[in-house]
Amino acid sequence: SGKRYVFVIVDDYSRFTWTLFLFSKDEAFDEFVAFATKIQKSSNNQLVHIRSDHGKEFENSRFMDYCNEHGLSHNFSAPRTPQQNGVVERKNRTLEEMARTMLIASGLPRNFWAKAINTACYILNRVLIRPITSKTPYELFKGIKPNISYFRVFGCRCFVHVNGKRNIGKFDERSDEAVFLGYSSHCKAYRVYNKKTMCVEESVHI
């Protein structure tokens, strides 16, 4: 959709990860405020500390005013020392390498990079084991064990049922060929690229 940046947020305890996609880095603050409001309400937990590097999208008056208003401490890593922000730096590298591998293996063009990163994040939250607790990030954050029986191979061929989306005759095809791109973050559905309509859509009828 023309977005060029990925904003990676990691919960320090569970290592549960979220990926937000931005047109420009100027959107980071607004996206963070919306995310913080939503995640605090859904988890019944309050943010206490934020950690980031010295990027201008994080070190500015808007972030400073927000932290002061809500009583948050904003910790910065030392300049040119990414090791001090190692949790997110490692997560960034893992997501990048996993997405690159998925794109190459599937033969999909690079403009599907956001879908690959989103799917990589979705999978890592449900399969990585946190060494200290021997639990996945999903289990630590949600309190229940994840179900991965519905996982499919990224980029595989699939068929999405038409299901009344357009008028079809009695002997017309009832499905369109598609490419599997991952999982919906809002509901229990698959995300696919419909080759006939040339659009990304979500559906359970795959």
Secondary structure in CASP SS format (residue, H / E / C, confidence):
PFRMAT SS
TARGET T0000
AUTHOR 0000-0000-0000
METHOD secondary structure of the structure
MODEL  1
S C 1.00
G C 1.00
K C 1.00
R C 1.00
Y E 1.00
V E 1.00
F E 1.00
V E 1.00
I E 1.00
V E 1.00
D C 1.00
D C 1.00
Y C 1.00
S C 1.00
R C 1.00
F C 1.00
T E 1.00
W E 1.00
T E 1.00
L E 1.00
F E 1.00
L E 1.00
F C 1.00
S C 1.00
K H 1.00
D H 1.00
E H 1.00
A H 1.00
F H 1.00
D H 1.00
E H 1.00
F H 1.00
V H 1.00
A H 1.00
F H 1.00
A H 1.00
T H 1.00
K H 1.00
I H 1.00
Q H 1.00
K H 1.00
S H 1.00
S H 1.00
N C 1.00
N C 1.00
Q C 1.00
L C 1.00
V C 1.00
H E 1.00
I E 1.00
R E 1.00
S E 1.00
D C 1.00
H C 1.00
G C 1.00
K C 1.00
E C 1.00
F C 1.00
E C 1.00
N C 1.00
S H 1.00
R H 1.00
F H 1.00
M H 1.00
D H 1.00
Y H 1.00
C H 1.00
N H 1.00
E H 1.00
H H 1.00
G C 1.00
L C 1.00
S E 1.00
H E 1.00
N E 1.00
F E 1.00
S C 1.00
A C 1.00
P C 1.00
R C 1.00
T C 1.00
P H 1.00
Q H 1.00
Q H 1.00
N H 1.00
G H 1.00
V H 1.00
V H 1.00
E H 1.00
R H 1.00
K H 1.00
N H 1.00
R H 1.00
T H 1.00
L H 1.00
E H 1.00
E H 1.00
M H 1.00
A H 1.00
R H 1.00
T H 1.00
M H 1.00
L H 1.00
I H 1.00
A H 1.00
S H 1.00
G C 1.00
L C 1.00
P C 1.00
R H 1.00
N H 1.00
F H 1.00
W H 1.00
A H 1.00
K H 1.00
A H 1.00
I H 1.00
N H 1.00
T H 1.00
A H 1.00
C H 1.00
Y H 1.00
I H 1.00
L H 1.00
N H 1.00
R H 1.00
V H 1.00
L C 1.00
I C 1.00
R E 1.00
P C 1.00
I C 1.00
T C 1.00
S C 1.00
K E 1.00
T C 1.00
P H 1.00
Y H 1.00
E H 1.00
L H 1.00
F H 1.00
K H 1.00
G C 1.00
I C 1.00
K C 1.00
P C 1.00
N C 1.00
I C 1.00
S C 1.00
Y C 1.00
F C 1.00
R C 1.00
V C 1.00
F C 1.00
G C 1.00
C C 1.00
R E 1.00
C E 1.00
F E 1.00
V E 1.00
H E 1.00
V C 1.00
N C 1.00
G C 1.00
K C 1.00
R C 1.00
N C 1.00
I C 1.00
G C 1.00
K C 1.00
F C 1.00
D C 1.00
E C 1.00
R C 1.00
S E 1.00
D E 1.00
E E 1.00
A E 1.00
V E 1.00
F E 1.00
L E 1.00
G E 1.00
Y E 1.00
S C 1.00
S C 1.00
H C 1.00
C C 1.00
K C 1.00
A C 1.00
Y E 1.00
R E 1.00
V E 1.00
Y E 1.00
N E 1.00
K C 1.00
K C 1.00
T C 1.00
M C 1.00
C E 1.00
V E 1.00
E E 1.00
E E 1.00
S E 1.00
V C 1.00
H C 1.00
I C 1.00
END
